[in-house]
Amino acid sequence: MSSSQVVILGGGNIGSFVAKELADEDYSVTILDSSFERLEVCKSLVPNSSISTFDATNLEDYKSKMSNATLVVNALPGPIGHLALQNIVNLGISCVDVSFTFEDPRIFNNKAKSSGSLVVSDTGIAPGISNIFAAELASKHNIQNLEIFVGGLPFRRTPPWEYAATFSPIDVIAEYVRPARIKIDNKIKSRSALSDLRQLEIDKIGTLEAFLTDGLRSLLDLQIPNMKEYTLRYPGYAEKILMLKDANLFSDEVIQIDGVSMTRLELTSLELFEQWKLIPGEPEFTHLIISSIDIHGNTKGWKVHDEGADGWSSMSRTTGLSTVSFCKMLLDKTIQGTGVFMPEYFGTNSSIINRIIDDFKAKGISINRF
């Protein structure tokens, strides 16, 4: 068994998948979560792991439960993930960070360098895999336009949503609330999320709608003049979400429900969580397109497609497997150093790219250049 001690912070769909993959490769894995019930589920999925309850707001919990950690995987929901990363970096522990936070994790770069922490952030599918392949395209071609399309959906189309969330609903809703940053003629612009509605024909899937979301993040720093990122859903979805936004159901207004204080956003998330539940084992898919046009008008890009396997959803697999790949590369010293790195930093390293592609293909995930 490896002497490396890996702590998985968050036992949801992504965290439990990462734990399972690493434990199966004989890494010593401990899963931390605030919910004992969720930890019991994790233990049933990953019998060769350790579990412990954890308070992500309590600094002492970080000190006591990560003291022997070689590496921490931050798989917490975005609203608490940023605080978690700050505490991990302050302790000088290295981290693979898949938490989708509003804040830019690079603000901890200097602290990570001084504390001896090595962090790779945004290690999911998009952001994550999309960053790596966007940077790979930009390094080889004079790219003038880059568009990213990504979505995970059930094949089942049950009204009204025709959707199922495979990760934290509050993180899903965050995509609909945050203004979408895009780049036009080398200038960063802001557009309303859910705007610039388009339709795409996807092989073997059919017609999907695409709308702007704020998924470019650190990719905006790439030397590409025009960039946009779109989320994929079944047609009509964006209009329904906009109705909820217009009704102020995503606001931070504090309300009282049965004597409990919560924001309207939190209440809406709880209600949608029930409506967006993915039936375990049901057919679903994740589809990612990274499409670029170079200075000569040539189209080049990458496609990733998965339909889940072994009881794991496609989003858990595609998001989790890229995180697992980065974990293994930090643990075996393929990636070294200190500071905070975004995935595009590795987009010019063919050996790292090929290793990730090999990991994906070994799990039956389709990943191809076009």
C-alpha positions in Angstrom: 0.0 0.0 0.0 1.2 3.5 -0.8 2.4 5.5 2.2 0.6 8.6 0.8 -2.3 9.8 2.9 -5.0 11.3 0.8 -7.9 13.3 2.5 -11.1 13.7 0.5 -12.9 16.8 1.7 -16.6 16.3 0.8 -18.3 13.0 0.3 -20.7 13.9 -2.5 -20.8 12.3 -5.9 -17.5 13.7 -7.0 -15.7 13.2 -3.7 -16.8 9.6 -3.4 -15.8 8.7 -6.9 -12.3 10.2 -6.4 -12.0 8.3 -3.1 -13.0 5.0 -4.8 -10.5 5.4 -7.7 -7.6 6.3 -5.4 -8.4 3.6 -2.8 -8.6 1.0 -5.6 -5.0 2.0 -6.5 -3.9 1.3 -2.9 -3.7 4.9 -1.7 -4.7 5.4 1.9 -7.9 7.4 1.7 -9.9 9.3 4.4 -13.2 10.9 3.6 -14.4 13.9 5.6 -17.9 15.3 5.5 -20.3 17.2 7.8 -23.0 14.5 7.3 -22.6 11.2 9.0 -25.3 9.7 6.8 -23.3 10.7 3.7 -20.2 9.2 5.2 -22.0 5.9 5.7 -22.9 5.9 2.0 -19.2 6.7 1.1 -18.1 3.8 3.3 -20.4 1.4 1.5 -19.0 2.6 -1.9 -15.4 2.7 -0.7 -15.0 0.0 2.0 -11.3 0.4 2.1 -11.5 4.0 3.2 -11.6 5.7 6.5 -14.4 8.2 7.3 -14.8 11.1 9.8 -17.2 13.9 10.4 -15.8 17.3 9.7 -16.8 21.0 10.2 -15.4 23.0 7.3 -15.8 26.3 9.2 -13.7 25.0 12.2 -9.9 25.6 11.8 -9.2 23.1 14.5 -10.8 20.4 12.4 -8.4 21.1 9.6 -5.4 20.9 12.0 -6.5 17.7 13.7 -7.9 15.8 10.7 -5.4 16.7 8.1 -2.2 16.7 10.1 -0.9 13.5 8.4 -2.2 14.3 4.9 0.1 14.1 1.9 -2.6 15.5 -0.3 -6.1 17.0 0.2 -8.9 16.9 -2.5 -11.2 19.8 -2.0 -14.6 18.5 -3.3 -16.8 20.8 -1.2 -19.6 22.9 -2.7 -18.4 26.3 -3.9 -19.8 28.5 -1.1 -17.6 26.8 1.5 -14.9 25.5 -0.9 -13.0 28.8 -0.9 -12.7 28.9 2.9 -11.5 25.3 2.8 -8.8 26.0 0.3 -7.6 29.0 2.3 -7.2 26.8 5.4 -5.5 24.0 3.5 -3.0 26.4 2.0 -2.3 28.0 5.3 -1.5 24.6 6.7 1.1 24.1 3.9 -0.7 21.0 2.5 -0.9 20.3 -1.2 -4.4 20.2 -2.8 -6.3 19.2 -5.9 -9.2 21.6 -5.9 -12.4 20.7 -7.8 -14.6 23.0 -5.8 -16.4 25.5 -8.1 -16.0 28.7 -6.2 -16.9 32.3 -7.1 -13.5 33.5 -6.0 -10.3 33.1 -8.0 -8.2 30.5 -6.2 -5.0 32.2 -7.5 -5.4 34.8 -4.8 -3.7 32.2 -2.5 -0.7 31.8 -4.8 1.8 33.8 -2.7 0.6 32.1 0.5 0.9 28.7 -1.1 4.5 29.4 -2.2 5.5 30.6 1.3 3.7 27.7 3.1 5.0 25.0 0.7 1.6 24.1 -0.7 1.1 22.9 -4.3 -2.5 23.5 -5.5 -4.1 22.6 -8.8 -7.5 24.2 -9.0 -10.6 23.9 -11.2 -9.8 20.2 -12.0 -13.2 19.1 -13.2 -14.4 18.7 -16.8 -15.3 22.4 -17.5 -13.5 24.2 -16.0 -10.7 21.6 -16.0 -10.3 19.4 -19.1 -11.7 22.3 -21.1 -8.8 24.5 -19.9 -6.1 21.9 -20.8 -7.3 21.4 -24.3 -8.0 25.0 -24.9 -4.4 25.8 -24.0 -3.2 22.9 -26.1 -5.0 24.3 -29.1 -3.7 27.8 -28.5 -0.1 26.5 -28.2 -0.2 24.9 -31.6 -2.4 27.2 -33.7 -3.0 30.9 -34.0 -6.5 30.6 -32.5 -8.8 33.6 -33.1 -12.1 32.2 -31.7 -12.7 29.6 -28.9 -16.1 28.2 -27.9 -16.7 25.6 -25.2 -20.0 23.7 -24.9 -20.7 21.4 -22.0 -23.6 19.7 -20.2 -24.7 16.6 -18.4 -28.2 15.4 -18.9 -30.4 12.3 -18.4 -31.7 10.7 -21.6 -35.1 10.7 -19.8 -36.9 13.9 -20.6 -39.3 14.4 -17.7 -41.2 17.7 -17.7 -40.9 20.4 -16.5 -37.1 20.4 -16.2 -35.8 17.6 -18.4 -32.7 17.7 -16.2 -31.1 16.0 -13.3 -28.3 17.4 -11.1 -25.3 15.1 -10.6 -23.5 17.5 -8.3 -24.4 20.2 -5.7 -27.6 22.0 -6.9 -26.4 25.3 -5.3 -23.3 25.1 -7.6 -25.6 24.4 -10.6 -27.7 27.5 -9.7 -24.5 29.6 -9.3 -23.9 29.1 -13.0 -27.3 30.8 -13.7 -26.7 33.7 -11.3 -23.2 34.8 -12.0 -22.7 37.1 -15.0 -20.9 35.3 -17.7 -17.5 36.7 -18.6 -16.6 36.4 -22.2 -13.9 37.9 -24.5 -14.5 39.9 -27.6 -11.7 41.4 -29.6 -9.3 40.9 -26.7 -11.6 42.7 -24.2 -13.3 40.9 -21.3 -17.0 41.6 -21.4 -19.8 40.6 -19.1 -23.1 39.1 -20.2 -26.1 37.8 -18.4 -26.0 34.1 -17.7 -28.5 32.1 -19.8 -28.2 34.7 -22.6 -27.0 34.2 -26.3 -29.3 31.2 -26.7 -28.3 28.9 -29.5 -29.2 25.4 -30.7 -26.8 22.6 -31.5 -27.3 19.3 -33.1 -25.3 16.6 -31.2 -24.6 13.2 -32.8 -26.8 10.5 -31.3 -28.3 13.0 -28.8 -30.4 15.4 -31.0 -31.1 19.1 -30.5 -29.8 20.8 -27.4 -29.9 24.5 -26.5 -26.7 26.3 -25.4 -26.6 29.5 -23.2 -23.7 31.5 -21.8 -22.4 30.7 -18.4 -19.3 31.8 -16.4 -17.1 28.8 -17.1 -14.1 30.5 -18.7 -12.7 31.9 -15.5 -8.8 31.7 -15.7 -9.0 30.8 -19.4 -9.7 34.5 -20.1 -6.0 35.1 -19.6 -5.1 33.0 -22.7 -4.0 35.0 -25.7 -7.2 34.2 -27.7 -9.1 37.3 -28.9 -12.6 35.8 -28.7 -13.9 33.3 -26.2 -17.3 32.1 -24.9 -18.4 29.2 -22.7 -21.9 27.7 -23.0 -23.9 25.2 -20.9 -26.0 22.6 -22.8 -29.5 21.6 -21.9 -32.7 20.4 -23.6 -34.6 23.1 -25.5 -36.8 25.4 -23.3 -34.8 24.9 -20.1 -33.2 28.4 -20.0 -36.6 30.1 -20.3 -37.9 28.2 -17.2 -34.8 29.1 -15.2 -35.2 32.8 -16.2 -38.7 32.7 -14.8 -37.3 31.6 -11.4 -34.7 34.4 -11.6 -37.3 37.0 -12.5 -39.4 35.8 -9.5 -36.4 36.6 -7.2 -36.1 33.0 -6.1 -32.3 33.0 -6.4 -31.7 36.1 -4.2 -29.7 36.3 -1.0 -32.8 37.7 0.9 -33.1 36.0 4.3 -36.4 34.4 5.0 -37.8 32.3 7.8 -39.0 28.7 7.1 -40.4 26.8 10.1 -38.3 29.0 12.4 -35.1 28.4 10.4 -33.3 31.3 8.7 -32.2 30.8 5.1 -31.8 32.7 1.9 -34.3 32.4 -0.9 -31.4 30.8 -3.0 -30.9 28.1 -0.3 -34.6 27.3 -0.2 -34.8 27.2 -4.0 -31.8 24.9 -4.0 -33.4 22.5 -1.5 -36.7 22.4 -3.6 -34.9 21.9 -6.9 -32.6 19.2 -5.3 -35.8 17.1 -4.9 -37.0 17.8 -8.5 -33.6 17.3 -10.0 -32.7 14.0 -8.5 -31.0 11.6 -10.8 -32.4 8.1 -10.5 -29.5 5.8 -9.6 -28.2 3.9 -12.6 -30.5 5.7 -15.1 -29.1 6.4 -18.6 -27.5 9.8 -18.9 -24.6 11.5 -20.6 -22.0 14.3 -20.3 -20.9 16.0 -23.5 -18.0 18.5 -23.9 -16.9 20.3 -27.1 -13.9 22.6 -27.3 -14.1 24.2 -30.7 -11.6 26.8 -32.1 -11.1 28.7 -35.4 -7.6 29.6 -36.3 -6.4 32.7 -38.3 -6.9 30.8 -41.5 -10.5 29.9 -40.8 -9.8 26.2 -39.9 -11.8 24.6 -37.2 -9.9 22.4 -34.7 -11.0 21.1 -31.4 -11.7 18.2 -29.0 -14.8 16.3 -28.0 -15.4 14.3 -24.8 -18.5 12.1 -24.3 -19.5 9.6 -21.5 -22.6 7.8 -20.6 -21.6 6.6 -17.1 -20.6 3.1 -16.0 -20.3 0.9 -12.9 -23.1 2.8 -11.1 -21.3 6.1 -11.4 -22.9 9.0 -13.4 -21.0 10.4 -16.4 -20.5 13.8 -14.6 -19.0 12.0 -11.6 -16.7 10.1 -13.9 -15.6 12.9 -16.2 -15.2 15.5 -13.3 -13.8 13.0 -10.9 -11.4 11.3 -13.2 -9.6 14.4 -14.2 -9.2 15.2 -10.5 -7.9 11.7 -9.9 -5.4 12.1 -12.7 -4.0 15.3 -11.1 -3.9 13.6 -7.7 -1.8 10.8 -9.0 0.6 13.2 -10.8 1.1 15.2 -7.6 1.6 12.1 -5.6 4.2 10.6 -7.9 5.9 13.9 -8.3 5.1 14.3 -12.1 3.8 17.7 -11.0 6.0 19.5 -8.5 6.5 23.0 -7.1 4.6 25.4 -4.9 1.8 27.9 -5.6 -1.6 27.7 -7.2 -1.8 26.4 -10.8 -4.8 26.3 -13.1 -5.2 23.4 -15.6 -4.3 25.4 -18.6 -0.8 25.8 -17.2 -0.3 22.1 -18.2 -1.7 22.5 -21.7 1.7 22.6 -23.3 2.9 19.4 -21.6 2.2 16.5 -24.0 3.1 13.8 -21.4 0.6 15.2 -18.9 -2.1 15.5 -21.6 -1.5 12.0 -22.8 -1.6 10.7 -19.3 -5.0 12.2 -18.7 -6.3 11.0 -22.1 -5.1 7.5 -21.2 -6.8 7.6 -17.9 -10.1 8.6 -19.6 -9.9 6.0 -22.3 -9.1 3.3 -19.7 -12.5 4.0 -18.2 -14.2 3.9 -21.6 -14.7 7.7 -21.8 -14.6 8.9 -25.4 -12.1 11.7 -25.9 -11.1 12.7 -29.5 -9.5 15.5 -31.4 -11.2 16.9 -34.5 
